[in-house]
């Protein structure tokens, strides 16, 4: 069910190179709401993430993929299921290298519920970790190399799977916890800003705009709780990725040196908040 006249893919404006809105990390791309650059997120010892290294958002369609090419994206990490990826091969039409890395979780507390509480999403996110953590390790490895970024991480609308993988990646690099949780919360803001006539991601389900906005609500508490739970058990996300999922400390250090405005922190801190 759909309310309002939703533009068909053929009616969308031509894809064009997007730029972050003034004072924002959001990249404005027709038909791809919720695309943003991780630029400026605070890390260890006052360092900030460089611009044009790590992007996140919804999966592109054949129509919107050229806009990501114009951003210079070199690697797309597609977290959708094989079924979702097979509906229409949007990312496959890009010049970027495509990595298909399906991630899923336990959605039993979400399916069929009109307004799932944040705790239902937290349950889902925790169930994703065994699949999401190795992808985060791989992304950190990509960021450690000079010819793999910018990296674009995507799922259907860029909220849940993208949110978990992005949070593990950012926190694993040493981005402050409040900034990681705040970045996750921007997804809800992006979809709340959509109007009935605005184009939506081609892959989003055929529901009303209200339903889409309910499903993309993203309170910072949810992601903060996920990360805090990992750190309570494993000391830090970096330690979790190293001990449980094979992240090399040397690879992590190379990535930190590359992605932050400053070079390697004066001392390694796994518990920076």
Secondary structure in CASP SS format (residue, H / E / C, confidence):
PFRMAT SS
TARGET T0000
AUTHOR 0000-0000-0000
METHOD secondary structure of the structure
MODEL  1
X C 1.00
X C 1.00
X C 1.00
X C 1.00
X C 1.00
X C 1.00
X C 1.00
X C 1.00
X H 1.00
X H 1.00
X H 1.00
X C 1.00
X C 1.00
X C 1.00
X C 1.00
X C 1.00
X C 1.00
X C 1.00
X C 1.00
X E 1.00
X C 1.00
X C 1.00
X C 1.00
X C 1.00
X C 1.00
X E 1.00
X E 1.00
X C 1.00
X C 1.00
X C 1.00
X C 1.00
X C 1.00
X C 1.00
X C 1.00
X C 1.00
X E 1.00
X E 1.00
X C 1.00
X C 1.00
X C 1.00
X C 1.00
X E 1.00
X C 1.00
X H 1.00
X H 1.00
X H 1.00
X C 1.00
X E 1.00
X E 1.00
X C 1.00
X C 1.00
X C 1.00
X C 1.00
X E 1.00
X E 1.00
X E 1.00
X E 1.00
X E 1.00
X C 1.00
X C 1.00
X C 1.00
X C 1.00
X C 1.00
X C 1.00
X H 1.00
X H 1.00
X H 1.00
X H 1.00
X H 1.00
X H 1.00
X C 1.00
X C 1.00
X C 1.00
X C 1.00
X E 1.00
X E 1.00
X E 1.00
X E 1.00
X C 1.00
X C 1.00
X C 1.00
X H 1.00
X H 1.00
X H 1.00
X H 1.00
X H 1.00
X H 1.00
X C 1.00
X C 1.00
X C 1.00
X H 1.00
X H 1.00
X H 1.00
X C 1.00
X C 1.00
X C 1.00
X E 1.00
X E 1.00
X E 1.00
X E 1.00
X C 1.00
X C 1.00
X C 1.00
X C 1.00
X C 1.00
X C 1.00
X C 1.00
X C 1.00
X C 1.00
X C 1.00
X C 1.00
X C 1.00
X C 1.00
X C 1.00
X C 1.00
X C 1.00
X C 1.00
X H 1.00
X H 1.00
X H 1.00
X H 1.00
X H 1.00
X H 1.00
X H 1.00
X H 1.00
X H 1.00
X H 1.00
X H 1.00
X H 1.00
X H 1.00
X H 1.00
X H 1.00
X H 1.00
X H 1.00
X H 1.00
X H 1.00
X H 1.00
X H 1.00
X H 1.00
X H 1.00
X H 1.00
X H 1.00
X H 1.00
X C 1.00
X C 1.00
X C 1.00
X C 1.00
X C 1.00
X C 1.00
X C 1.00
X E 1.00
X E 1.00
X E 1.00
X E 1.00
X E 1.00
X C 1.00
X C 1.00
X C 1.00
X C 1.00
X H 1.00
X H 1.00
X H 1.00
X H 1.00
X H 1.00
X H 1.00
X H 1.00
X H 1.00
X H 1.00
X H 1.00
X H 1.00
X H 1.00
X H 1.00
X H 1.00
X C 1.00
X C 1.00
X C 1.00
X H 1.00
X H 1.00
X H 1.00
X H 1.00
X H 1.00
X H 1.00
X H 1.00
X H 1.00
X H 1.00
X H 1.00
X H 1.00
X H 1.00
X H 1.00
X H 1.00
X H 1.00
X H 1.00
X C 1.00
X C 1.00
X C 1.00
X C 1.00
X C 1.00
X C 1.00
X C 1.00
X C 1.00
X C 1.00
X C 1.00
X C 1.00
X C 1.00
X C 1.00
X C 1.00
X C 1.00
X C 1.00
X H 1.00
X H 1.00
X H 1.00
X H 1.00
X H 1.00
X H 1.00
X H 1.00
X C 1.00
X C 1.00
X C 1.00
X C 1.00
X H 1.00
X H 1.00
X H 1.00
X H 1.00
X H 1.00
X H 1.00
X H 1.00
X H 1.00
X H 1.00
X H 1.00
X H 1.00
X H 1.00
X H 1.00
X H 1.00
X H 1.00
X C 1.00
X C 1.00
X H 1.00
X H 1.00
X H 1.00
X H 1.00
X H 1.00
X H 1.00
X H 1.00
X H 1.00
X H 1.00
X C 1.00
X C 1.00
X C 1.00
X H 1.00
X H 1.00
X H 1.00
X H 1.00
X H 1.00
X H 1.00
X H 1.00
X H 1.00
X H 1.00
X H 1.00
X H 1.00
X E 1.00
X C 1.00
X C 1.00
X C 1.00
X C 1.00
X C 1.00
X C 1.00
X C 1.00
X C 1.00
X C 1.00
X C 1.00
X C 1.00
X C 1.00
X C 1.00
END
